[in-house]
Amino acid sequence: LNSFTKVSTNALRSTSSLNRSTTRFRSRSRPFPAPHASAVMAAAFFPLSSRGTVLTRSCVPLRRLLSAAAHDRRLEAPDLKVSFAHCVDLVKGADRPAYLTGLLLPEEVKLSYFALRGLNIETGKIKDLRSRSEHNPQKAKMQWWSEAVALCFDKRDGLLSSDGSIDLDAKYSQFRHPVVVCLSAAMEGGPTLTRRLFEIMMFERTQNLDVQQYSKMQECVSHGQHVHGTLLKLHCESLNVMDDEVDVVCDHLGVGIHIAKSLKFISELKAANEMVIPSEVAREAGMTADMIPPPRKEGEGEVEGSVAPQLQSAIFTLACEGKEHTDQARERFMNLDSAMQNKVACVLREGVEATRVYESLEETDFARVKGETFATSLPILMAKNRLLMRPPF
């Protein structure tokens, strides 16, 4: 309560005082830019009524959360139940922040959420495929998934079979994949999902197959918007939310999440011959790929040692871009009406990961991200946000 009173008092000061007193980064040798005054004011006076139902699910026992979609009657079908379990396990192993976010969702949207996340993981890992022949398995696999998404929409719209005489599972191999099974069921039994959003995401994934390094910062921002931002928009649609202001929040937060993930796994991506720092940023900082340290081995602790100042400068530039978009998403979110905030907050909690990554980078003077950032911080951050009446990310 004392902390909240202090924040509220600071919010009443002038704009110049706000920028001096509320920024947490002044003592750092390489601070982030100070937050805009309007963002600080919004954070201090976030209305209590708009937080009433957002974080109440944190009190639900874990065993109940783990019984994902227990009240969704669509999952009573044996085949769909097995496919849904596959999607949950897939997300749990490949994207833990998304998995933890999914556990806190309302029961009726978990099928759609984990199906979309499964699709995102399956299409995202296609870039890791390598071929020793002239045949390109990456584009062939991406084409397979693009056709699978199109078939799901055609099935929903009744364009595949009008009389039900055709066995779709036998005719189309896509309908035997667990992720496609869940995606098709989510489209048929849930809110309407926009086909154009899927096309944007799949097109961006296809265009990115041959990209080993972005040439400009804008290309990195565009990828985050078209993949992660579009994915968040689809999650909002699963909640029957189609709003232009919410779309802007998703776009900004998608960029922040993309850059945070890239910086968190910068060493692992370097080992896979991917350079997350755009070439124009690397050139301005004078860094090379050899300056990126190798990834830590499993079970290995934090690696001590100096990091090249050119690498720190490049990471700082990219992190500032990502944090700016995350701050913009937070400010836009708090400008929504309270009913809309309560409705979409549950699918935006993945932004916690981006927030923690940027904080961790600052703590190490933009040298590395320290350890696990989401699993350990989610319960603490949710309790803190509820006490101080802050956004979910």
N, C-alpha and C positions, 0 to 999 in steps of 0.2 A: 504493500500500500504506500509506503514511503517513496518507493521508486516511481510509482504511478503519479503521486502528488508532485514529485520533482519534474517529471516529464510534462505534466499539465501546466505547471508554473512556467517552464521554459517556453511552452507554446504560446504564452501570452505576450512574450517579449517581441521586440521589433524584428524585422527580417534579418538585419545584419547581425543582431545578437543571436538569433536562432542558428545561423550558419556557423557562428563561432562556438556556441555552447553545446549544441546537440550532436555535432559530428564526432564519431568515435575514432577518427583516423588521423587526427592532427599530430599525435605523438609518434606516429610511425615515420620511418625514414622514407617510405614510398607510399604515401596515403592514397586511398581512393578519393576522387573528387567529393566535395561536401554535398549532402543530399539537398534537393530543392526545398525551400521553405514550406511550400504547400504540402509536400509529402510528409514533412515533420509534423505540421499542424494536423493533417489527417490522421497520422498515427497516434497522436496524443488524444484526439477527441473521437476515436472510433466509437460509435454509439453502442451502449450495452445491449439494447434490444436486438441489434443485428447479430449478436453473438450467441443468442439464446440456445439455438439448436445445432450449431456447427460442430462443437467439440464434445457433445454429450456422449458420443459413441466411444470416447476414450475410457469411459467407466465400464463398458461391457467386458465381461470376462473373456480372456484370450481363447478359451476353448469354444466359446460361441462364435467368435470372429473367424476361427479356423474352419468352422462348418459353413463354408462359403455358399451363399445362395440357398440356405436350407429351406427357405419359404418360397422359392421360385418353383412353381409347379411344372414349368417346362423341363426341369431337370429330373422329373420322375421317370422319364424315358431312359431305359438302361444304356442305350448307345450314346445318348447325349450326356448322360452323367459321366461315363468313362471319358468322353472327349473333353468335357469341362475339367475333369481332374488332370488330364494331360496339359491343358492350357495353363492351369494354375501352377503345376510343377515346372512348366517351361519358363513362365515368368519368374517364378521363385528362384530358379537357378541362374537366369541370365540378367534379370533386372530387379534386384531386391528393393530399391525404392518404390518402383511401380507395384511390386507385390505387396508391400506393407501398406501402400496407399489403397490398394484394392480391398484389403481386409476390412478397412474402415468404411467402405461404401454401403449404401442401402442395398438390401438383399436383391431387389428387383433389377438392379443395373449391373450386378457382378458378372452375369453371363456376357453381356455386351462388352464390359470393360476388359475382361480377361481374353475374350476373343480378339478384340482390337489390339491388345498388347501382344498377344501371340502372333498376330499378323505382322506387327511392327518388328518383332524379334526375328521372325522367319525371313522377312525381306531384308532386314538389316545385316544379317550374317551372310547373305549371298555374296557380298563383296569379298569375304574371306576365302571364297572358293578359288582354287588355283588349278590350272589345266596344263598338262604336258603335251597336249595335242593342239592342232589348229582350231578345233571346235571350242567355242567360248561357252562354258557351262553357266557363267554368270547371267548373261542375257537370256539364255534359254530358260533358266530357272525363274528369272524375274518375269518373263513372258508367261510362264506357267501360273504364277501367282496373280498376274494381272487378269488372265483368263478366269481364274478361280473367283476373283472378286466380281467380274462381269457376270459369271454364271449365277452367283448368289443373288444379284439384283434381278437377273432374268427369271430366276425361280420365284423370287418374291412377287414380281410383276405378272407372273403367269405366262411368260413367253416361251417356256421350254416345253410344256405339255399342258394341253387344255383339258384332257380327259383323264389324266393320271395313269394312262396305259404304259408309259415309258418308265423303266427303272433307271432313274437318274444316276444312282450309285454305280450301276453296271456300265452305263454309257459314258459317264464322265468320271475319270479317276480323281479329279479334285474333290468330289463329294465324299471320298473315303478318307480324306485327311482330317484329323481331329479339329484343327483350327478352323477349317472350312465348315465342318459340321456345326461348330458353335457359332460361327459368324452367320451362317445361313439361318440358324434358329433364332439368333438375336434380331436379324432383319425381319423375319416373318412374325415374331411374337412380341416385338417391342416397338418403341417409337421409330418414326421414319428417319433413316440415315441418308444423307445427301450423297448421291453417286459422284457428283463433281469433286467432293472433298477426297474421296478415295482415289480418283483419277489424278488429282494434284499430288497426293502423297506418293503414288506408284510411279508417276512420271519423274518426280524428283529423285526417287531411289534409283531409277534406271539411269538418269543423267549422271548420277554420282558414282556409278560403277567404275568409270575410268579415271576418276579424279583422285590423285594421290596427294595433292596440295592445292588449296585455294590460292588463286593469284591475288585476289583482293578481299578486303574485309567484308564488303557487301555480299560476296558470294557465300561466305560463311553465315552471315545473317540470314540470307535468303533460304539457305538449306534448313536452318533451324526453324524458320517460320513455316516453310512448306511441309516439313516432316513432323516435328514435335508440336508446332503450333496447330497444324491441321489435326493431329491426333487428339489434342485437347478439345478442339471444336467438336469432333465426333463424340467424345465423352460427354460434352455438354448437350449434344443432340440426344444422347441416350437418356438424358434427364428431361427431355422435352423443352430444351432451351435453345432458341434460335434468335440471338440478339446481336446487333452490330457492335455494341459496346463490349459485350462479353467476348466477341471475336477479336477485338483489339487487345483485350487482356491476354487471350490465348496466344496471339501472335507474339507479343512481347515476352511472355513467360516461356514460350517455346524456344525463342532465341537464347534466353538466359539459361535454360536447361541444356540446350545443345552445347553451348560454349563451356558450361560447367562440366559436363560429361567429358568433353574433349580434353580439357585441362586436367581433369582427375586421372584420365588414362593416357596421358601424353606419352609416357614411356612405352606402354603396351602397344599403342598405335604406331609408335616409331619402329618397334620391333616387327610390325606387320607392314613396314614400308609406307606408312601414312604419316604425313606431317600436318599437325593440327594448326600450326602457326601459318597464317597466310603469307605468301612470298613477299608482298609489299611491306608487311610488318617486320618480317625477318630481315629484310634488306635494310630497312630504316634502323633497326636495332643492331645490325652487324652480326647476327647470330647465324650459326650453321646447324645442320641436323646432328652433327657429331657432339654438340654441346649437351644434348638431351641425355640424361643418365639412363642406364639400362633398367628394365623393370625389376622390382623386388621379387625374389623367389618366395614360394609358399612357406610360411612359417618364419620368414626372415623379418627382423625388426626394422625400425626406422634407420635408414642409411644416413650416416653422418658425413659431412664433407661440404666443401664449398661448391657453389653453383656459379657458372659463368655469369657475370653481370649482364652480358648481352642477352642471355636467355631470360634472366629475370626481367629485363626491360621489355622483351617481347611478350612474356606472360602477363606482365602488368598491363600492357596495352590491350591485349585480348580480354583480360579479366575485367578491365574497366568497361569495355563494350558490353560484355555479358551482364555485368552488375547494373549498368545503366538501363538495359532493357528489363531486368528483373525489378528494379525500382519503379520503372514506368508501369509495369504490370501491376505492382502493388498499389500505386497511386490511382490507376484507372479502376482497379477492383474496389477501392474504398469510395469511389464516386458513384458506384452502382447503388440502387436502392437496397434496403436491408433485406427484403424478400428475395431478391435476386442473389445477393451475397450468400444467404443461407442455403440457397439451392445449389449453387455451383462450387462452393468452397470445398466440398468433399472430393472433387476430381482435380483440384488444383494443388493438393497437398504435396505433390511431387516437387513443387517449387522449394520445399524445405531443403532438399538436397542441393539445389543451386545456391541457396542462401548460405548453407554451411560450407560449401566448397569455397566460395569467395571469402568467407570469414577465415577459413583455414589457410588460404593462400596469403592473406594479409598477415596472419600470425607468424608465418615463416618467411616474411619479406618476399613473397612471390617466388619461392624456391620449389615448393612441393605442397601437395595436399596430404594432410596427416591422417593416416589410417581410415577406419570406417567412419563416415560422416552422417549417415542417415539412420541406421538401425539404432544407434545409441542416442541420437539427438531427438528423434521423433517424439517419444513420450515427454521428455523434458520440455521441448519447445512447445508442444501442444498445451501443457500445463501453464507455461509462461505466457503464451499468447492469450489464454483464457483469463489469466489474472490481469494482464495489462491491456486486454481488449484490442489485440492486434490482428492483422490478417492471418490467413492460414499458412502463409509462406513468407 
